[in-house]
């Protein structure tokens, strides 16, 4: 029996989904590690250059670059989600139907059918389920907020449906 959700995607949903994806997908973990490592290295080089006569002529720029990378590490998902705010507002109310064949998602302007093979994994956050498809050069995801179900018992049915058809990360 299908599970039906009706909701409006918020920037908080997108930020939470991006954080979950980055924490559970290898490419996301590598990106986070690289941002931290290069951010710390830039802070160290900039700090050393500011204290002495190092080869760097602009130590404040290097320090600023390090700070920027560290800020992106921790606030990147929120910044990315805010960039989608206009699109989310335009999409309006979203209806999703999840069944054994996959997901059907409809907004004011679009309709799409996503089979399980296209997004073969999922993760759960406190407020959402996020289905993920990871190709070599792209990451697809569908956000299913738990608040979208009419009855709280539907959340357990949705989780069981996802467990039957997808690999949980």
N, C-alpha and C positions, 0 to 999 in steps of 0.2 A: 504494500500500500504506500503510495507516495507521501512525502512530507512537503507541505506547502509553507512558504515563508513570504511575508510581505513587510518591506522595510525601506528606509532611506539610508543609503550608505553615508557615513559621516567621515570627516577627516580623521577623527579618533579611531574609527574602524580601520581605515587604510594604514595609519601609523602603527597600530597594533599588529596588523597583518604583515607589514613590512619587517617589523622587529622580529616577529615569529619566524618569517621566512629566512631572514638573515641568520638567525640563531640555529636553524635546523638544516639548511641547505649548504653543502660544502663551499660553493662559490661565495655565499654570504659570509660564512665564517672566515674565509681567506681574505675577503675585502675588508672586513672589520679588523683582522689582525694586521694587515698591511697599513691601514690608516693609523692604527695605534703605533706601530713600529716607526713609520716614517714621521708621524707627529712628534714622537719622543726624540727621534734623532734630530729633527729640525730644531726642537727646543734646546737640545744639548749643544748642537753646533752654534746656534745663535747665542746661547748663554756664554759659551766659551769665547766666541768672537767679541762679545760685548765686554768681557772682562779683560781681554788682552789684545795684543796686536796680531790677530789672526789674519788669514788670507781673505776673509769676508769683509767687504766694504759696507755692506748694509745688514748688520746683525739684527736690527729691528724687523726688517722684512722677513728674515729667516725665522725669527721668533714668531712673527705674525702668521707665517705659513704653518708652523707647528701647531699653534693655537687653533688655526682654522681646521686643520686635519682632525684634531682631537674633538673639536666642536661637531664636525660632520660625523664623527664616529658615534657620538651619543645623541645628537639631535637631527641627524640626517633623515630618519623615517618621518619625523614630524614636519620637517621642511618639505620633503617630497610630497607628503599628504596635503599640505597647504597649497602646493602647486596644482593639485587636482581639484581644489575647492569649486572652481567655476564649472568644471565638467560634472562634478557630483550634484551640484545644484540643478544643472540642466537635465540630468538624468531623471530627477524626481523619484517617484515611488518605484521600487523594484519588486518584482514578483519572481520567486524562484520555486521551482518544483523539482524535488530530488526523488528519483526512483531507481530501480535496479539497472536501468539503461544509462543513467547519467543525470545531468542537470539541464534544466531549461530555465533560462534567465530572460526576463522581459523588463524593459524600461519604457519610458515614454517614446523613445526613438528607435530602440533596437530590440531584436529578439535573437537569442543564440541557443544552440543545443550543443552541449559539451559532453562527449562520451567519456567513460572512465579512463580509456586509454590515453586521451589527450592530457588529462591531469591525474596521473596515477597515484598521487600521494596526498596526504592531508595532515594538518596539524590543528590542534585545538588551543585556543587561548581562553582567558577568563570570559570573554564576551562573544567570541566568534569561532567558527570553523573556517579554515582556509584550505581550499583545495589547490594543489600545486602541480604544474607541469614544468619540467626543467629540460629544455633543449640545450644544445651546445651554446647558442648565442642569444637565447631569450628565456625569460621566465614568465609563465602565465600563471595567474592565480584568480580564484573566485572567492569572494568573501561572503560568508553566510552568517550574519549576526544572529545570535541566539534569541534576541528580543523579537525577531521576525516571526516566530511561531505563535500561534494563538494560545496553545495550551503548553505549560512548562513540561509536561510529560513527552511532548513531541521532541524535545531536545534529546532525550534518551533514544527515541526511535531514530532520529537523524544520525546520532552517533553510531548506532548499531548498523544502519544502512551504509554509512561511510566505512565502518570497520569491515563489513562484508565485501566491499568493492575496491577499497583503496588500502595502500600501505600507510600506516600511521607513523609519522616522524616524531 
